[in-house]
Every structure is written in structure tokens, then in C-alpha cells.
Amino acid sequence: MREYKMRRGEHLEDRVPDMEAFVEEYFGEVTDTEDYEGNDLLVVDDPDNPVFDRVVAGRVEYGSKKDKIALHIDERPAEDVIAEGNVDAAEDAVAIKNDFLEEATDRDAKARRDSLKRSVEDDADAPDNV
């Protein structure tokens, strides 16, 4: 499960007031919920895009800090998707994921990558359990 933070000055509840409708718009009908660190995330067991096998997404609340959006996508093997003739769906899958995250966080793929790099570098500077 990967968590994505909001752009400075933005709040998830302002950008995505109805998380269930938002997830359904991008991935398909929500079929279940799943617990993740005390938060109920939405599960789409049969996503609209044939590349996606299962999608788990939702709001992760941190009390004193800003909420983040969590997203985990199980994808089918590329060979299977291509063998079924769904090459266009594979291209669409990347766009769907990026559009979903950009609309939710107001950060494009480059900004999310840079943020991820900074968090990894910060973790490397922290001392191990000494």
C-alpha cells in the first residue's frame, strides 16, 4: 500500500468530498472495504480496466496531520493482457492511475516521484535502532 500526501495548502476532504464516488468514477463499482491502519479503505474487486485485477483506495487519517490518500493496485501480468488483445487498456491503466492521484493530491507524477525520493533520503539519514 502506498500513501500519497497532498500538495502544500491542499486538503483531501476539500478535493475529494465523496471518496466512494471518486473511486467508482476511476476504477469501477466498490464491492467491499478493507482495514488499513485503522482506516476503512474501499475495495474494487472487478475493476473496469482489464489490466487491474483488484484496487484498494481511500483516505488514511492521521489526526493531527493532514490526511493522505492510499492506493494499492493488483495488476494482471502484461503477457495475459496483451494475449487478450487489451494493449490499449494497458496504456489507459497508467493514465487512469495518474489522473486519479493527480486529481486527489493536486500533484503530478513528477512531483509525487520527487517527494518519494526525498522521503527515502530522509529515512536514510535517520539512525537505525541503536
Secondary structure by P-SEA (a helix, b strand, c coil): cbbbbcccccccccccccaaaaaaacccccccccccccbbbbbbcccccccccbbbbbccccccbbbbbbbbbbcccaaaaaaacaaaaaaaaaaaaaaaaaaaccccaaaaaaaaaaaaaaaaaccccc
